[in-house]
Amino acid sequence: FERHINRMRKHYRRIRELVIQITEKYAGAENVSEDEAGLHFIVRISADDPLKQIYESCGVRVTPLSAYYDEGSEVPESALDKYVVNYSSADISRFSEVLSE
């Protein structure tokens, strides 16, 4: 069981590194917030940023941070251009294509 856990940690660490590389390439490192976030991190991008399509083509799910606020509650302005990036179902084979573009 411990070997499986270590193998999965290594697998997701590699995916995380690739997703962060793509994000830094297109949005800049200063727009990434990844403090102990598990299989997620937050990125600051505009609503029409092409990075969202790049994520989706790689199987990375992108959700507006504002979607995590209770319905009817006020969403702070600082959350309006932030997205939660979930890479747990990412297709690692697509990353090399995206990074070479």
Backbone bond lengths (Angstrom), bond angles and torsions (degrees), N, CA, C in turn:
res aa  C-N    CA-C-N  psi(-1)  N-CA   C-N-CA  omega(-1)  CA-C   N-CA-C  phi
1 F - - - 1.463 - - 1.532 111.16 -
2 E 1.328 116.79 -42.69 1.461 121.11 -179.26 1.529 111.53 -62.84
3 R 1.324 117.37 -36.94 1.469 120.65 178.03 1.527 110.44 -64.53
4 H 1.330 115.92 -39.88 1.465 119.88 178.44 1.539 110.07 -61.88
5 I 1.304 116.84 -46.65 1.467 121.44 179.94 1.532 110.17 -59.71
6 N 1.312 116.93 -45.15 1.470 120.48 179.09 1.523 111.67 -64.07
7 R 1.317 116.78 -38.60 1.464 121.13 178.32 1.526 110.50 -64.37
8 M 1.320 116.92 -42.14 1.461 120.96 179.49 1.534 111.05 -68.53
9 R 1.316 117.34 -38.37 1.468 120.02 176.32 1.526 110.42 -59.76
10 K 1.318 115.71 -45.06 1.461 120.82 179.30 1.532 110.72 -62.96
11 H 1.330 116.42 -42.93 1.464 122.01 179.43 1.526 111.07 -60.02
12 Y 1.324 116.84 -51.06 1.463 120.42 -178.09 1.526 112.25 -71.39
13 R 1.329 117.72 -29.31 1.464 120.32 175.03 1.523 109.76 -63.28
14 R 1.332 116.84 -42.70 1.464 121.47 178.76 1.538 110.56 -63.65
15 I 1.330 116.90 -44.76 1.466 120.36 178.13 1.527 110.10 -61.49
16 R 1.316 116.57 -44.41 1.469 120.90 -179.89 1.531 110.25 -58.74
17 E 1.324 116.63 -45.73 1.469 120.57 -179.98 1.526 110.78 -59.07
18 L 1.327 117.11 -42.12 1.464 120.70 -179.87 1.522 112.24 -67.85
19 V 1.324 116.57 -42.52 1.471 120.22 179.41 1.531 110.00 -65.24
20 I 1.320 117.05 -40.48 1.466 120.62 177.52 1.532 109.94 -64.51
21 Q 1.333 117.93 -40.86 1.473 120.79 177.25 1.528 110.92 -58.94
22 I 1.321 116.22 -46.38 1.464 120.66 178.88 1.529 109.86 -61.91
23 T 1.310 116.70 -44.33 1.465 121.19 -178.67 1.522 110.78 -62.78
24 E 1.324 116.54 -45.96 1.462 119.53 -179.63 1.523 111.49 -65.98
25 K 1.330 116.56 -33.14 1.460 120.47 178.99 1.530 111.24 -65.10
26 Y 1.326 117.18 -41.58 1.464 121.60 -174.28 1.529 114.46 -97.46
27 A 1.348 117.72 -27.79 1.469 119.46 -175.16 1.521 113.01 -119.35
28 G 1.314 117.83 -15.60 1.460 121.22 -178.27 1.519 111.97 90.83
29 A 1.322 116.02 143.65 1.468 122.05 -177.59 1.524 112.45 -62.10
30 E 1.338 116.72 -29.50 1.463 120.15 -177.69 1.528 112.49 -68.54
31 N 1.321 118.06 -13.18 1.467 121.77 -179.00 1.522 113.53 -99.51
32 V 1.327 117.14 11.05 1.462 122.10 -178.70 1.516 109.41 -111.11
33 S 1.332 116.29 132.48 1.464 122.45 174.82 1.523 107.03 -123.64
34 E 1.339 116.61 112.05 1.466 119.66 -174.14 1.524 113.02 -131.97
35 D 1.299 117.91 40.01 1.460 121.70 -178.15 1.527 111.72 -72.06
36 E 1.335 116.53 105.59 1.468 123.20 176.12 1.522 111.91 41.09
37 A 1.324 115.51 58.31 1.454 120.62 -170.69 1.528 114.27 -103.78
38 G 1.303 119.53 7.36 1.458 120.47 -179.84 1.518 111.35 66.58
39 L 1.321 117.35 -125.73 1.461 122.53 -178.56 1.532 112.12 -95.00
40 H 1.326 115.94 22.31 1.458 122.30 -178.72 1.517 109.71 -135.91
41 F 1.313 115.92 160.69 1.454 122.14 164.95 1.520 106.98 -154.76
42 I 1.318 116.34 169.93 1.459 121.13 -178.68 1.521 108.66 -111.94
43 V 1.322 115.44 136.98 1.461 121.16 177.70 1.520 108.96 -127.91
44 R 1.321 114.96 142.82 1.469 121.06 177.29 1.530 107.50 -98.63
45 I 1.333 116.20 112.60 1.465 122.43 176.62 1.525 108.55 -144.86
46 S 1.310 116.40 161.71 1.463 119.91 177.88 1.535 109.48 -76.95
47 A 1.303 116.00 162.03 1.468 121.27 -176.60 1.517 112.66 -62.09
48 D 1.326 117.80 -29.48 1.466 120.54 -178.16 1.529 112.96 -104.84
49 D 1.312 117.10 18.69 1.467 121.69 -178.89 1.536 110.45 -64.98
50 P 1.338 118.37 132.88 1.468 121.17 179.65 1.529 113.26 -64.20
51 L 1.317 117.66 -15.98 1.461 120.74 177.73 1.526 111.28 -59.49
52 K 1.325 116.77 -32.53 1.471 119.85 178.19 1.524 111.06 -61.44
53 Q 1.325 118.21 -41.41 1.473 121.01 178.08 1.524 110.87 -68.71
54 I 1.322 116.46 -36.12 1.467 120.37 177.61 1.518 109.74 -62.94
55 Y 1.327 116.59 -46.45 1.470 120.52 176.81 1.528 110.11 -56.01
56 E 1.313 116.27 -51.76 1.466 120.60 -176.38 1.525 111.88 -61.03
57 S 1.338 117.73 -36.17 1.467 119.95 178.79 1.530 111.69 -67.95
58 C 1.328 116.84 -19.66 1.467 122.04 178.88 1.531 112.16 -99.88
59 G 1.316 117.17 4.99 1.463 120.48 179.82 1.513 114.09 80.59
60 V 1.310 116.71 15.97 1.465 121.67 178.98 1.521 107.73 -92.23
61 R 1.332 116.49 126.92 1.471 120.37 -179.10 1.524 110.30 -86.56
62 V 1.314 115.11 137.13 1.465 122.15 -179.18 1.528 108.04 -126.05
63 T 1.328 115.79 124.56 1.465 121.39 -178.41 1.525 108.70 -129.48
64 P 1.320 117.57 133.99 1.471 118.52 176.55 1.531 110.58 -59.69
65 L 1.317 116.41 137.63 1.456 120.68 178.58 1.520 110.64 -59.05
66 S 1.315 116.15 -31.93 1.469 120.48 -179.56 1.532 112.06 -61.91
67 A 1.322 118.80 -21.92 1.466 122.17 178.95 1.531 111.74 -68.77
68 Y 1.321 117.51 -16.45 1.463 121.69 -178.90 1.522 112.74 -90.05
69 Y 1.323 117.50 -1.75 1.468 121.09 176.75 1.517 109.25 -88.45
70 D 1.327 116.15 148.92 1.459 120.80 178.45 1.516 110.47 -59.51
71 E 1.334 114.50 143.07 1.459 119.84 177.75 1.523 108.84 -61.50
72 G 1.306 115.55 132.01 1.454 120.77 -179.68 1.518 113.74 92.15
73 S 1.338 117.69 -15.94 1.462 118.91 178.45 1.529 109.31 -84.35
74 E 1.291 115.14 155.36 1.459 120.07 -178.70 1.523 110.03 -79.40
75 V 1.309 115.35 130.29 1.468 120.98 178.87 1.523 107.41 -90.03
76 P 1.338 117.40 125.09 1.464 118.87 179.59 1.527 111.47 -61.93
77 E 1.305 115.65 147.34 1.460 120.08 -179.36 1.532 111.51 -58.61
78 S 1.326 116.54 -32.01 1.463 120.38 -179.04 1.534 113.05 -66.51
79 A 1.332 117.48 -17.18 1.469 121.24 -179.26 1.522 112.65 -95.03
80 L 1.323 117.97 -7.49 1.460 120.44 -172.42 1.520 114.22 -68.75
81 D 1.302 118.72 -30.91 1.462 120.20 -179.02 1.532 112.20 -108.93
82 K 1.329 116.17 24.33 1.463 120.97 179.42 1.523 109.89 -112.57
83 Y 1.325 114.90 144.92 1.465 121.99 -178.54 1.515 109.65 -130.60
84 V 1.326 115.74 142.45 1.458 122.09 174.09 1.517 107.05 -88.46
85 V 1.321 116.53 123.44 1.457 123.31 -178.96 1.521 107.78 -104.42
86 N 1.331 116.60 118.89 1.463 123.59 -179.14 1.527 107.52 -112.90
87 Y 1.319 116.40 112.87 1.458 120.32 -176.11 1.525 113.39 -105.62
88 S 1.323 118.11 16.88 1.465 120.84 -176.54 1.526 113.06 -66.03
89 S 1.320 118.50 -24.58 1.472 120.74 -179.71 1.523 111.82 -112.98
90 A 1.322 116.99 24.18 1.459 121.71 -176.29 1.524 112.03 -69.04
91 D 1.327 115.23 148.94 1.465 123.26 177.13 1.527 107.94 -96.55
92 I 1.315 116.33 99.95 1.460 121.76 -173.59 1.526 112.76 -62.09
93 S 1.308 118.18 -25.50 1.465 121.12 -178.50 1.533 112.00 -68.38
94 R 1.319 118.07 -24.39 1.470 121.97 -179.49 1.529 112.70 -79.62
95 F 1.316 117.55 -21.61 1.458 120.56 -174.35 1.522 113.16 -62.74
96 S 1.305 117.98 -42.48 1.464 119.63 -177.91 1.528 111.07 -62.92
97 E 1.334 117.08 -35.99 1.470 120.81 177.03 1.536 110.40 -63.09
98 V 1.312 116.29 -45.06 1.454 121.44 -177.67 1.531 110.59 -66.90
99 L 1.327 116.88 -41.26 1.463 120.46 -178.27 1.532 112.07 -69.50
100 S 1.324 117.28 -26.65 1.461 119.53 -178.75 1.534 112.63 -83.97
101 E 1.325 117.76 -10.64 1.480 121.48 179.61 1.507 111.48 -72.01
